Amino acid sequence: MARPAGPWADWSAATADLDPPFAVLDRDALLANAADLVRRAAGTPVRIASKSLRVRGVLEELLRRDGFAGVLAFTLPEALWLARTCPDVVVGYPTADRAAIAELAGSEAACRVVTLMIDDVAQLDLIDSVAPPATRPTLRVCLELDASWKGPPPLGRLGAWRSPLYTPDAVRSLAVEVARRPGFTLVGLMAYEAQIAGVSDALPGRAVMNAVVAWMKSRSEAELSERRSLTVAAVAEVAPLEFVNGGGTGSIESTIRDGSVTEVAAGSGLFAGHYFDSYAAFTPRPATGFALSVVRKPRPDCVTVLGGGWIASGPPGQDRLPLVAHPAGLRMLAREGAGEVQTPLEGDAARTLGVGDRVWFRHAKSGELSERINEFVVVGAASSSTGCRPIAARERHSCEGRRMAELGRTIQVRPARVERPGASRRWPRSSVGRVRRHPAQGGRRRTQLQRDRRGRRGADEPRRHRRPDLGRPGDA
């Protein structure tokens, strides 16, 4: 399937007055990708995976649209924050955050809308140790089935190492334990088939590999569909299930063929990181990108941009690097790649670039771009006789303190004040609330003075430090 021409000219025109680095969110591409997810789901509700967006404004807008229902959150602190406006939040991973467990247990409203992920009795024990059943409302829990595939040699096991529960009997045994223990109610089952949803099957120039992947996916789909259906039936004997969640952006078509699944999870196909460019079943539009400035030109066919090392998580490889999207004809240097402070790019297109020009990149993964920025510049396009044109007014979407996964835990470090003639020098506050002193300002002497004072107080007298205000979820 041919990919449409890129949006780079429109994005450049809409942001011509901005200096990089910045990131763009194309609202029209986002809504087109959202409509395509709903089309592919064919009536099955789509639960949005928040880790693939990490922008609350986008989450809330999409949840108002037909076809989307609920959020699959990254962490419990994030889920508690999202639950203020979203009535259905499932935590996609088990939690060991005792403070967040205590906060959940202390809120009847949150207990009604937040569902915890469980795959081990030890997780139930941890929750009970923080908030005994007699002291809290009943907590909603979802069990996770291991959806990996045990292929023939030399393939072996394929899929993410997530839940230890592989068989219907194993899941049923845990369901019985949940039902037996006071303070818990079993409401859902989840199974994420990473080996289907997260593996490209239409890589250019890789016909043999694509055929092997397609074969693997079809075999894995058939095995999982049978095992998941048996698991749902086994668990239903213990407790009625409100939902059975499965899949991801890359497996919607195969997941909805399983009649036991009541909803699919998806998110990466909305922002469409370049990792999702090579799937046979769908072709999303690039909805996000980031611009970096050319700051030097080592030779006529080579330019260097400032920064660029925005590398995605996962096994190291070329597919985790940012994609040089525009101008066409630029490539990273094999010996440098995407650098922390600079990224050299070579190719014929470099001959037309000078200091101050911009280069557009796409992140490999959809949500991880939001870790690098504080906000997106939101642009759009309107139909006209000449095609697409950038909208006159720009919006901005906050990325919520860079990491939704750490909401309520993230501390914003204030920038240093600008030094003025005759003014005393000020330094930024540290992450624990005390003023850092530069060594040139007597930092070492200050430390020694603190030791001396401690000695005068006595070794057993506690030190007095002001407790830092870590804030609450949503304060940032």
HUJO-V404041 format. One record per backbone hydrogen bond with DSSP energy under -1.0 kcal/mol. NH is the residue of the N-H (numbers start at 1). CO is the residue of the C=O. E is the energy in kcal/mol with one decimal. If there is no record, write none. Layout:
# HUJO-V404041
NH,CO,E  NH,CO,E
This chain:
# HUJO-V404041
11,7,-2.7  12,8,-2.6  13,9,-2.2  14,10,-2.3  15,11,-1.3  18,15,-2.1  22,291,-1.1  24,289,-2.9  25,377,-2.5  26,287,-3.2  27,379,-2.8  30,26,-2.5  31,27,-2.6  32,28,-2.0  33,29,-2.6  34,30,-2.3  35,31,-2.4  36,32,-1.8  37,33,-2.2  38,34,-2.1  39,35,-2.2  40,36,-2.6  41,37,-2.0  44,41,-1.8  46,67,-2.5  47,264,-3.5  48,70,-2.1  49,266,-2.3  50,72,-1.9  52,49,-1.5  53,50,-2.0  54,50,-2.1  59,55,-2.1  60,56,-2.7  61,57,-1.8  62,58,-2.6  63,59,-2.2  65,62,-1.9  68,65,-1.5  69,46,-2.5  71,88,-2.2  72,48,-3.2  73,90,-2.5  79,75,-2.1  80,76,-2.6  81,77,-1.6  82,78,-2.8  83,79,-2.2  84,81,-1.1  85,82,-1.8  86,82,-2.3  89,113,-2.7  90,71,-2.8  91,115,-3.1  92,73,-3.0  98,96,-1.1  101,97,-2.4  102,98,-2.4  103,99,-2.1  104,100,-2.7  105,101,-2.7  106,102,-1.3  107,104,-1.8  111,107,-2.1  112,108,-1.0  113,110,-1.1  114,110,-2.4  115,89,-2.4  116,140,-2.8  118,142,-2.9  123,120,-1.0  125,121,-2.3  126,122,-2.2  127,123,-1.9  128,124,-2.4  129,125,-2.0  130,126,-1.4  131,127,-2.8  135,132,-2.2  136,133,-1.1  139,183,-2.5  141,185,-2.3  142,116,-3.0  143,188,-2.2  144,118,-1.4  145,190,-3.1  146,165,-3.7  149,158,-3.0  151,149,-1.1  151,156,-2.2  155,152,-1.7  156,152,-1.1  158,149,-3.0  162,160,-1.3  171,167,-2.0  172,168,-2.5  173,169,-2.2  174,170,-1.6  175,171,-2.2  176,172,-2.4  177,173,-1.7  178,174,-2.5  179,175,-2.4  180,176,-1.8  181,177,-1.7  185,139,-2.3  187,141,-2.7  188,141,-1.1  189,243,-1.4  190,143,-2.7  191,245,-1.7  194,192,-1.6  196,193,-1.7  197,193,-2.9  198,194,-2.4  201,278,-1.1  202,278,-1.9  206,203,-1.7  210,206,-2.9  211,207,-2.0  212,208,-2.1  213,209,-2.6  214,210,-2.5  215,211,-2.1  216,212,-2.6  217,213,-2.8  218,214,-2.1  219,215,-2.1  220,216,-2.7  221,217,-2.8  222,218,-1.9  223,219,-2.1  224,220,-2.7  225,221,-2.5  226,222,-1.5  227,223,-2.2  228,224,-3.4  229,225,-1.8  230,226,-2.1  231,227,-2.1  232,228,-2.6  233,229,-2.1  234,230,-2.1  235,231,-2.6  236,232,-2.3  238,235,-1.8  239,235,-2.4  242,187,-2.9  243,187,-1.4  245,189,-2.9  246,263,-1.5  247,191,-1.0  251,248,-2.0  255,251,-2.8  256,252,-2.3  258,255,-1.6  261,258,-1.7  262,244,-2.1  263,244,-1.7  264,45,-2.4  265,246,-1.7  266,47,-2.2  270,267,-1.8  272,268,-2.1  274,363,-2.1  275,364,-2.1  276,273,-2.1  277,274,-1.8  287,271,-1.7  289,24,-1.4  290,361,-2.3  291,22,-2.5  292,359,-2.3  294,357,-3.2  295,304,-2.9  296,304,-1.3  299,302,-1.0  302,299,-2.1  303,345,-2.6  304,296,-2.6  305,343,-2.1  306,293,-1.9  307,341,-2.5  309,339,-1.5  310,308,-2.0  311,309,-1.5  312,320,-2.7  320,317,-1.8  321,318,-1.4  323,362,-3.0  325,360,-2.0  326,360,-1.6  331,346,-2.0  336,333,-1.4  337,333,-3.3  343,305,-2.2  345,303,-3.4  346,331,-2.8  347,301,-2.0  350,347,-1.5  351,348,-1.5  352,349,-1.3  353,350,-1.3  356,294,-2.9  357,354,-2.2  359,292,-2.5  360,326,-2.9  361,290,-2.8  362,323,-1.9  370,367,-1.3  371,368,-1.2  372,369,-1.5  376,397,-2.9  377,23,-2.7  378,395,-2.7  379,25,-2.2  382,389,-1.3  387,384,-1.8  391,380,-1.4  395,378,-1.7  397,376,-2.1  399,374,-2.9  403,401,-1.1  406,403,-1.7  407,404,-1.5  409,406,-2.8  410,406,-2.0  423,420,-2.3  430,434,-2.7  433,430,-1.6  436,428,-1.1  441,438,-2.2  442,439,-1.7  446,442,-2.6  447,443,-1.8  448,444,-2.0  449,445,-2.5  450,446,-2.2  451,447,-1.8  452,448,-2.6  453,449,-2.8  454,450,-2.2  455,451,-2.2  456,452,-2.0  457,453,-1.9  458,454,-1.7  461,458,-1.1  470,468,-1.0  475,472,-2.5
